[in-house]
Amino acid sequence: MDQAELDKKEQTLAKMEKDIQSKCAELDNRENSLKAEYDKKFEEIEKSLSISKDGDLFGRFYSLVNEIYTLWVASKGSDEGLEESFQQILTARKSIQKD
């Protein structure tokens, strides 16, 4: 390999490194955003259910929701339609309880 080829490959590697650094920064920003969103949602859940983060009830609740989410995504490939399905389940449960 001559010097010109080496220089070209070095430039390619430098570009790849910049791209990777840029993607890492994007992922870091996304992670921070998701953490903030999680904290906000958690506070809403905590208030609406009157439970604390440390409580056994919350741990069980979170574990069940997480398991449902994981199974749904594994089955469907995304979380699309999950909220609607939850709503339908809750509606059906309410109608059964009324009877």
Contact map, one row per residue, 1 for C-alpha under 8 A:
111011000000000000000000000000000000000000000000000000000000000000000000000000000000000000000000000
111111000000000000000000000000000000000000000000000000000000000000000000000000000000000000000000000
111111100000000000000000000000000000000000000000000000000000000000000000000000000000000000000000000
011111110000000000000000000000000000000000000000000000000000000000000000000000000000000000000000000
111111111000000000000000000000000000000000000000000000000000000000000000000000000000000000000000000
111111111100000000000000000000000000000000000000000000000000000000000000000000000000000000000000000
001111111110000000000000000000000000000000000000000000000000000000000000000000000000000000000000000
000111111111000000000000000000000000000000000000000000000000000000000000000000000000000000000000000
000011111111100000000000000000000000000000000000000000000000000000000000000000000000000000000000000
000001111111110000000000000000000000000000000000000000000000000000000000000000000000000000000000000
000000111111111000000000000000000000000000000000000000000000000000000000000000000000000000000000000
000000011111111100000000000000000000000000000000000000000000000000000000000000000000000000000000000
000000001111111110000000000000000000000000000000000000000000000000000000000000000000000000000000000
000000000111111111000000000000000000000000000000000000000000000000000000000000000000000000000000000
000000000011111111100000000000000000000000000000000000000000000000000000000000000000000000000000000
000000000001111111110000000000000000000000000000000000000000000000000000000000000000000000000000000
000000000000111111111000000000000000000000000000000000000000000000000000000000000000000000000000000
000000000000011111111100000000000000000000000000000000000000000000000000000000000000000000000000000
000000000000001111111110000000000000000000000000000000000000000000000000000000000000000000000000000
000000000000000111111111000000000000000000000000000000000000000000000000000000000000000000000000000
000000000000000011111111100000000000000000000000000000000000000000000000000000000000000000000000000
000000000000000001111111110000000000000000000000000000000000000000000000000000000000000000000000000
000000000000000000111111111000000000000000000000000000000000000000000000000000000000000000000000000
000000000000000000011111111100000000000000000000000000000000000000000000000000000000000000000000000
000000000000000000001111111110000000000000000000000000000000000000000000000000000000000000000000000
000000000000000000000111111111000000000000000000000000000000000000000000000000000000000000000000000
000000000000000000000011111111100000000000000000000000000000000000000000000000000000000000000000000
000000000000000000000001111111110000000000000000000000000000000000000000000000000000000000000000000
000000000000000000000000111111111000000000000000000000000000000000000000000000000000000000000000000
000000000000000000000000011111111100000000000000000000000000000000000000000000000000000000000000000
000000000000000000000000001111111110000000000000000000000000000000000000000000000000000000000000000
000000000000000000000000000111111111000000000000000000000000000000000000000000000000000000000000000
000000000000000000000000000011111111100000000000000000000000000000000000000000000000000000000000000
000000000000000000000000000001111111110000000000000000000000000000000000000000000000000000000000000
000000000000000000000000000000111111111000000000000000000000000000000000000000000000000000000000000
000000000000000000000000000000011111111100000000000000000000000000000000000000000000000000000000000
000000000000000000000000000000001111111110000000000000000000000000000000000000000000000000000000000
000000000000000000000000000000000111111111000000000000000000000000000000000000000000000000000000000
000000000000000000000000000000000011111111100000000000000000000000000000000000000000000000000000000
000000000000000000000000000000000001111111110000000000000000000000000000000000000000000000000000000
000000000000000000000000000000000000111111111000000000000000000000000000000000000000000000000000000
000000000000000000000000000000000000011111111100000000000000000000000000000000000000000000000000000
000000000000000000000000000000000000001111111110000000000000000000000000000000000000000000000000000
000000000000000000000000000000000000000111111111000000000000000000000000000000000000000000000000000
000000000000000000000000000000000000000011111111110000000000000000000000000000000000000000000000000
000000000000000000000000000000000000000001111111111110000000000000000000000000000000000000000000000
000000000000000000000000000000000000000000111111111000000000000000000000000000000000000000000000000
000000000000000000000000000000000000000000011111110000000000000000000000000000000000000000000000000
000000000000000000000000000000000000000000001111111000000000000000000000000000000000000000000000000
000000000000000000000000000000000000000000001111111100000000000000000000000000000000000000000000000
000000000000000000000000000000000000000000000110111110101100000000000000000000000000000000000000000
000000000000000000000000000000000000000000000100011111100100000000000000000000000000000000000000000
000000000000000000000000000000000000000000000100001111100110000000000000000000000000000000000000000
000000000000000000000000000000000000000000000000000111110110000000000000000000000000000000000000000
000000000000000000000000000000000000000000000000001111111110000000000000000000000000000000000000000
000000000000000000000000000000000000000000000000000001111111000000000000000000000000000000000000000
000000000000000000000000000000000000000000000000001000111111100000000000000000000000000000000000000
000000000000000000000000000000000000000000000000001111111111110000000000000000000000000000000000000
000000000000000000000000000000000000000000000000000011111111111000000000000000000000000000000000000
000000000000000000000000000000000000000000000000000000011111111100000000000000000000000000000000000
000000000000000000000000000000000000000000000000000000001111111110000000000000000000000000000000000
000000000000000000000000000000000000000000000000000000000111111111000000000000000000000000000000000
000000000000000000000000000000000000000000000000000000000011111111100000000000000000000000000000000
000000000000000000000000000000000000000000000000000000000001111111110000000000000000000000000000000
000000000000000000000000000000000000000000000000000000000000111111111000000000000000000000000000000
000000000000000000000000000000000000000000000000000000000000011111111100000000000000000000000000000
000000000000000000000000000000000000000000000000000000000000001111111110000000000000000000000000000
000000000000000000000000000000000000000000000000000000000000000111111111000000000000000000000000000
000000000000000000000000000000000000000000000000000000000000000011111111100000100100000000000000000
000000000000000000000000000000000000000000000000000000000000000001111111110000000000000000000000000
000000000000000000000000000000000000000000000000000000000000000000111111111000000000000000000000000
000000000000000000000000000000000000000000000000000000000000000000011111111111100100000000000000000
000000000000000000000000000000000000000000000000000000000000000000001111111111100000000000000000000
000000000000000000000000000000000000000000000000000000000000000000000111111111000000000000000000000
000000000000000000000000000000000000000000000000000000000000000000000011111110000000000000000000000
000000000000000000000000000000000000000000000000000000000000000000000001111111100000000000000000000
000000000000000000000000000000000000000000000000000000000000000000000001111111100000000000000000000
000000000000000000000000000000000000000000000000000000000000000000000001110111110000000000000000000
000000000000000000000000000000000000000000000000000000000000000000001001100111111100000000000000000
000000000000000000000000000000000000000000000000000000000000000000000000000001111110000000000000000
000000000000000000000000000000000000000000000000000000000000000000000000000000111111100000000000000
000000000000000000000000000000000000000000000000000000000000000000001001000000111111110000000000000
000000000000000000000000000000000000000000000000000000000000000000000000000000011111111000000000000
000000000000000000000000000000000000000000000000000000000000000000000000000000001111111100000000000
000000000000000000000000000000000000000000000000000000000000000000000000000000001111111110000000000
000000000000000000000000000000000000000000000000000000000000000000000000000000000111111111000000000
000000000000000000000000000000000000000000000000000000000000000000000000000000000011111111100000000
000000000000000000000000000000000000000000000000000000000000000000000000000000000001111111110000000
000000000000000000000000000000000000000000000000000000000000000000000000000000000000111111111000000
000000000000000000000000000000000000000000000000000000000000000000000000000000000000011111111100000
000000000000000000000000000000000000000000000000000000000000000000000000000000000000001111111110000
000000000000000000000000000000000000000000000000000000000000000000000000000000000000000111111111000
000000000000000000000000000000000000000000000000000000000000000000000000000000000000000011111111100
000000000000000000000000000000000000000000000000000000000000000000000000000000000000000001111111110
000000000000000000000000000000000000000000000000000000000000000000000000000000000000000000111111111
000000000000000000000000000000000000000000000000000000000000000000000000000000000000000000011111111
000000000000000000000000000000000000000000000000000000000000000000000000000000000000000000001111111
000000000000000000000000000000000000000000000000000000000000000000000000000000000000000000000111111
000000000000000000000000000000000000000000000000000000000000000000000000000000000000000000000011111
